[in-house]
Amino acid sequence: MQADPRALRFAAAVTAVVLALVLVTGSAWLLAAQAVVFALGVAGLSPYGTVFKGLVRSPPRETEDASPPRFAQAVGLVFALVGLVGYVAQITPLALGATAAALFAAFLNAAFGLCLGCEMYLIIRRLPPAAR
């Protein structure tokens, strides 16, 4: 399956805004909503991608394999869930640290097209089968 890199960067930008709002407001509910978005992204059903498709009618000049971005969504989901545990358990450093790490990754993708989760996916794929 292929993905439009423009949609992926749009989704990263929206994610960065949402995660920044989580850090500013301390809203566990907003982080939970973002966790749901990450889970939908893992399934290939990103609502942010759907919004992008509704806004942009031109076809992409190029596409990329959807597997690395889906893996990145799974990594984002893990960080969001860890952040939620921090908020629920009132472990503020855990909540803020996990949310900030996810925000940093989303910002890098949105601003510079550098998808850390995608790079992790590619590194893992290059490992010998016995090391995976």
C-alpha positions as CSV (number, residue, x, y, z in Angstrom):
1,M,0.0,0.0,0.0
2,Q,1.2,3.5,-0.9
3,A,0.9,6.8,1.0
4,D,0.9,10.4,0.0
5,P,3.9,12.1,1.7
6,R,2.0,15.4,1.8
7,A,-0.8,13.8,3.8
8,L,1.7,12.3,6.2
9,R,3.4,15.7,6.9
10,F,-0.1,17.3,7.2
11,A,-1.0,14.7,9.8
12,A,2.3,15.2,11.6
13,A,1.6,19.0,11.7
14,V,-1.9,18.5,13.2
15,T,-0.5,15.9,15.6
16,A,2.2,18.4,16.7
17,V,-0.4,21.1,17.4
18,V,-2.6,18.6,19.4
19,L,0.4,17.4,21.5
20,A,1.5,21.0,22.1
21,L,-2.0,21.7,23.4
22,V,-1.8,18.6,25.6
23,L,1.4,20.0,27.2
24,V,-0.1,23.5,27.6
25,T,-3.4,22.3,29.1
26,G,-2.4,19.1,30.8
27,S,-5.5,17.5,29.2
28,A,-5.4,13.7,29.5
29,W,-8.6,13.6,27.5
30,L,-6.9,15.4,24.5
31,L,-4.0,13.0,24.8
32,A,-6.5,10.1,24.8
33,A,-8.1,11.4,21.7
34,Q,-4.7,11.7,20.0
35,A,-4.0,8.1,21.1
36,V,-7.1,7.0,19.3
37,V,-5.9,8.9,16.2
38,F,-2.6,7.1,16.4
39,A,-4.4,3.7,16.7
40,L,-6.5,4.6,13.6
41,G,-3.3,5.6,11.8
42,V,-1.8,2.1,12.5
43,A,-4.9,0.6,10.9
44,G,-4.5,2.9,7.8
45,L,-7.5,5.0,8.8
46,S,-6.0,8.3,9.9
47,P,-8.7,11.0,10.3
48,Y,-6.0,13.6,9.6
49,G,-5.2,11.9,6.3
50,T,-8.9,11.9,5.4
51,V,-9.1,15.7,6.1
52,F,-6.1,16.2,3.9
53,K,-7.6,14.3,1.1
54,G,-10.7,16.5,1.4
55,L,-8.7,19.7,1.2
56,V,-6.2,18.8,-1.5
57,R,-7.5,17.5,-4.8
58,S,-4.3,17.2,-6.8
59,P,-2.7,13.7,-6.9
60,P,0.7,13.3,-5.4
61,R,3.7,13.5,-7.6
62,E,5.2,10.6,-5.8
63,T,4.0,8.1,-3.1
64,E,5.9,6.1,-0.5
65,D,5.4,2.7,1.2
66,A,2.8,3.1,3.9
67,S,4.5,0.5,6.2
68,P,7.1,2.8,7.8
69,P,4.5,5.6,8.6
70,R,2.2,3.0,10.1
71,F,5.0,1.8,12.3
72,A,5.7,5.4,13.3
73,Q,2.0,5.7,14.2
74,A,2.4,2.7,16.5
75,V,5.4,4.3,18.1
76,G,3.4,7.5,18.6
77,L,0.6,5.3,20.1
78,V,3.0,3.8,22.6
79,F,4.3,7.3,23.7
80,A,0.7,8.6,24.0
81,L,-0.3,5.6,26.1
82,V,2.7,6.0,28.4
83,G,1.8,9.7,28.7
84,L,-1.7,8.8,29.6
85,V,-0.4,6.4,32.3
86,G,1.6,9.4,33.6
87,Y,-1.4,11.7,33.7
88,V,-3.8,9.1,35.3
89,A,-1.2,8.0,37.9
90,Q,-0.3,11.7,38.5
91,I,3.4,11.0,37.5
92,T,3.9,14.4,35.9
93,P,7.4,13.8,34.6
94,L,6.3,10.7,32.8
95,A,3.2,12.4,31.4
96,L,5.2,15.4,30.2
97,G,8.2,13.5,29.0
98,A,6.3,11.0,26.9
99,T,4.1,13.7,25.4
100,A,7.1,15.9,24.7
101,A,8.9,13.1,23.0
102,A,5.9,12.4,20.7
103,L,5.6,16.2,20.0
104,F,9.3,16.3,19.1
105,A,9.0,13.5,16.6
106,A,5.8,14.9,15.1
107,F,7.4,18.4,14.8
108,L,10.5,16.9,13.0
109,N,8.2,15.2,10.5
110,A,6.0,18.2,9.9
111,A,8.8,20.8,9.7
112,F,11.6,18.8,8.0
113,G,10.1,15.7,6.6
114,L,12.2,13.6,9.0
115,C,10.1,10.7,10.3
116,L,11.9,9.2,13.3
117,G,9.5,6.2,13.5
118,C,10.0,5.5,9.8
119,E,13.8,5.6,10.2
120,M,13.4,3.1,13.2
121,Y,11.3,0.9,10.9
122,L,14.0,0.9,8.2
123,I,16.8,0.1,10.7
124,I,14.8,-2.8,12.2
125,R,14.1,-4.2,8.7
126,R,17.9,-4.2,8.0
127,L,18.6,-6.3,11.1
128,P,19.4,-9.9,10.5
129,P,16.3,-12.1,11.2
130,A,17.9,-13.6,14.3
131,A,18.4,-10.1,15.8
132,R,14.7,-9.0,15.3
